[in-house]
Amino acid sequence: MELVRMKCGFENGIDVGAVGTKGGLSLGRKGNSLVSLKSFSSYHIDVEIHDQECGEVWRLTGFYKNLEERCREGSWELLKHLSHDQIIPWVVVEDFNEITNSFEKKSGRLRSERQMDAFRSTLEFCNLNDLGFIGRWFTWERGRFAHTNIRERLDRGVATLEWMNLFPSFQVEYLSHSFSDHCPFFLTL
């Protein structure tokens, strides 16, 4: 993960390595704001940012949902647990490996309404709102041929209203992917 972060031009950051070929998180940053690590695991990096540009303290969590079916509920419990420490503006970004509605998926097996509802309920419990995006609609893709191609919006940014008000000009952009089946996620404040 460190090599990828460095190639993207981010000398400073925090990396959590992949487990085999799955997962891996990297939080790269530019600027001279103080970043304090709150917690991390194979599925999240949680930091507090003392932002020198706006003079505020806010929270950023990079999140990766466990792909194993038996551990899915544990991912939502982790996010709910992290939300208990929601005293400052908070943004959560990255790979939730879930969609909120069926229109966020093209082709392939239908997603269960129960799965999507669990994701929506978790976001609501945590007071997190979708940040929207520019760029590609689908952030994950598999299959090179039209009859086998599946696309989904698995990656996203969500935030509390306090964070959205702190950075009213924020922008989420999904970039083209080359070496991964997920699009890189770029958040501009």
Disulfide bonds with the S-S distance in Angstrom:
none
